[in-house]
C-alpha cells in the first residue's frame, strides 16, 4: 500500500466528517422520514440505528489501517 502523507490524512478525515454531516442532514433525513416501517420500526429510526454504527465502523477501519501503515513503516 502507498503511504499517506499528513495532508492526505487530513483530507481523508475531513471527507469522513463531511460525509457524516451530509448523511445526518436534511435531504437524507427527509428520504427516510416516512410512515413506512421495517419490522415495525420506523424507517428513520432504522436509518439511525444502521447508519451511525456503519459510519463508526468505517472510521474505525480507516484508523486501524493508518495504525497498521505507521507500524509497518517503523516510525
C-alpha positions in Angstrom: 0.0 0.0 0.0 1.1 3.5 -0.6 2.0 5.7 2.4 -0.3 8.7 3.0 1.3 11.9 3.9 0.0 14.2 6.6 -2.0 16.4 4.2 -3.7 13.4 2.6 -4.7 12.0 6.0 -6.2 15.4 7.0 -8.1 15.4 3.7 -9.5 11.9 4.3 -10.6 12.8 7.9 -12.3 15.9 6.6 -14.0 13.8 3.9 -15.3 11.4 6.5 -16.5 14.3 8.7 -18.3 15.9 5.7 -19.9 12.6 4.7 -21.2 12.2 8.2 -22.7 15.7 8.1 -24.3 15.0 4.8 -25.8 11.7 6.0 -27.3 13.5 9.0 -28.7 16.5 7.2 -32.0 17.4 5.6 -32.1 15.6 2.2 -31.2 12.2 3.6 -33.3 12.5 6.7 -36.3 13.5 4.6 -35.8 10.4 2.4 -36.2 8.1 5.5 -38.8 10.3 7.4 -41.8 8.3 6.3 -44.7 6.4 7.8 -43.3 3.1 6.4 -41.8 0.7 8.9 -39.4 -2.2 8.7 -40.3 -5.0 11.1 -42.4 -2.4 13.0 -39.6 0.1 13.3 -40.0 3.5 11.6 -37.5 3.9 8.7 -35.9 7.0 10.2 -35.0 5.0 13.3 -33.7 2.1 11.2 -31.6 4.7 9.3 -30.1 6.0 12.5 -29.6 2.5 14.0 -27.8 1.3 10.9 -26.1 4.4 9.6 -24.5 5.6 12.8 -22.7 2.3 13.6 -21.8 1.9 9.9 -20.1 5.4 9.9 -18.3 4.5 13.2 -17.1 1.2 11.6 -15.8 2.9 8.5 -13.8 5.4 10.6 -12.5 2.5 12.9 -11.3 0.6 9.8 -9.7 3.6 8.4 -7.9 4.4 11.6 -6.9 0.8 12.0 -5.4 0.9 8.5 -3.5 4.0 9.4 -2.1 2.4 12.6 -1.0 -0.6 10.6 0.7 1.5 8.0 2.5 3.6 10.6 3.6 0.4 12.5 4.9 -1.3 9.3 6.9 1.8 8.3 8.9 1.7 11.5 8.2 5.2 12.8 
